[in-house]
Amino acid sequence: MVACSGPHEAAREHVVARQALQVWSGYEGYLESRSVRNIMSKLSGTATIIELAPEGATVGPGDLLVRFDSAQLDRDLLRLEKDYALAASDLHSLTNAKLPLEVRDLEMRLLQARSEQAAEDQFLEDSRGLLAEGLIAEAEVRKQGDKVEALRLQAANLQQQLDLTRDFLHPEMVERARTTALAAAQELALARMQLSNCVLQAASAGVVLLKPITVAGEYRTVRVGDSLFKNQPFMALPDMTDLVVHLDVPESELAAVRPGQAVVILPRSFPDLRLAGRVESVGAMASSRADRPAWQKFFHVVVALQEARPELRSGMSVLCRVLVHDEADALAVPRAAVRWDENQPWCRLAGGARRELTLGPGNDQWFSVRDGLQAGDRVQLP
């Protein structure tokens, strides 16, 4: 705990006075990034590493993390680009040339059939006139009538063929060609996305952390030449610009720790480094710890750092000193002056009289006095 300076002390006695009093409680904890990105392969099947950022490297947005072998994808991409170009060309020629020409051909044939039918209809009318005058036989008129009927059926058939082609056959052919082109475009887009996934870059600043995984029967971190499966996390990228401290507060001290309290953070690796922080959250549920008896309960507390330092690393052990009491005008008495009878604190005045005390919070040098003393009283020291 941190002691605060007090008034001038005479030998073996002390004049009680008002002063600032702070009480700090210490807790062990560890640093962790608030945001940790897991890096994994997004390629279908296996992916072989050909370039890898080293463990512990500090990277910024856009820096290379890993590059996978893309030789097979490059070949697939060429084939799919050709397939898409052909499918798109087929759709374009179908809708702009082949189908319009087919419709035009049917329209011309229908027009010709109707023209022939009209001519034969006129000839039939003329034949009937000649039959009435007895100039031709009735069989010739019937034959001409059969010919006219055949031409009428032919024209009707061409009209039906034209209608069905326009309404059903051509839309179905266009839809099939459009679907083929769309499927080719989707496969091409997927291949391009897969190719882009061959290069993984940092989305934010952080420090490269390689995770041990099972590779070729070994449990280790990855290296160049290893093959990885899709969605297999092998690297983490903690954002070291936004750090928090995780610590456990004993149940008996929970009432003294609240969100917003000031914290001084002391990394074990850098004893001279002092970092400022604030209590961010206090857990709502008590839990046990594996290294303590089951009856001891703790509450999880998160402390947010108010500054980032390049030497800090995720997982570092730290000591957190939490300001649990801050009194600007406390009536303070030295701890050395306080004596105890069981649970009752008391002190002896300079004249020898005993004075029972009611104490408030204290640190390793001072107690705040709630009752029993006044400013100016002189108390004996051991």
Phi, psi and omega in degrees: 000156184261127179270149177255148180293146181240184180289172180298133182253129172278164181295125173066009172206163185218139177270119181291133181213169177269142182199169175287140181223123177240142178238124181244138174246138183257139179220142175278141179205191179214150179279148174204146176288140177291328182237118179237120179265125175274131181257130181211163178283137175253006181280142176292140181076213181262155179227131183260128181284129175242349176207138187213133175291139183288154176302134177084358180291138175271124183237157176244174179305129179092350180289149182289131174257313181204147175233130179258157178295126185243013186300313181294321179295324177298318178293317179298323182295320177299316180296316182291326175296321177294315180300319180292319180299319179294317181296318179293323178293318178300316180296318181295314181290327179295312184283335186253349183223296189300308183291317176299322178294321179295319178295318180297321179296316179296320179297320179294317178296321179294318179297319179294319180296320180291324178295316178297320180297319180296320180294317180289328175299318179294320178295325178295318178298318179295323181293322179296323177296318179294324178296321180294332179271357178076022183270337177227165182277156179296330180298325179292326178292318178297320179298319178293324177296318177298322180295319178296318179296321178296319178292326178294316178296322179296318179294319178296320179296318178294323178296316178296318179298320179294317180296314180295323179295314180293319189274331188234304189295309182294316176302323179292319178295320178295316180296320178296315180293322179293320178296318178298317179293321179295316178298319178296322179293320179294318177297321179294317179296320178297318179296320179294321177295319177299320179295320178294331178287354177287344178238117179253127182241156179290130177276340179209171179292147179180185179241130184291127177234115179272127182268135174294131177221172177275116180231119178052042177083359178248146175259103186199177174279158185282162175213170181302133181103343179286149176251132183241155176268161179298141177061029177257101182297126180232353181213147174236148180232085178288139177276103186279003175271351181225089185253151173228161175247133175255131178212163179245128180254128178302148182304323182292341182252008185298322184297339183272349184249121183223152176303139179098346181291146178288147180223138170253126186250127183241101178295134180296329181286338181228081187301333182272358183270129177241124182241141179269145178207176177223142174295123183264317181206152177237128183301152182265351184230134177282149179214161178268165176239146184296332183267007180232160177301151185298332182285342178280127182246148181225156175243135182281131181236138177247129179245128179267129175285143180260003178208151178249140179233139185294337182279351182284147179226149178296136179094355180297142175280140181220157169253126179253126174253112185262129177284098185268344179209132181221109184237117185285333185223072183262141170279108191249141176232141179298143177301326182296338181276347185269131177241167187225134166246102189056246182257010183258115177281148176205167176217168178246129179287167183301328180279355178106350181290145177271138180227116176285147188237151165246117187258151171256203179299155179212162174247201185282357178237332190226151167244142167276141184254124178268329181201147176116338180223160174229160176301133181101342176297146178252127182243148179282146174247151180300000000 
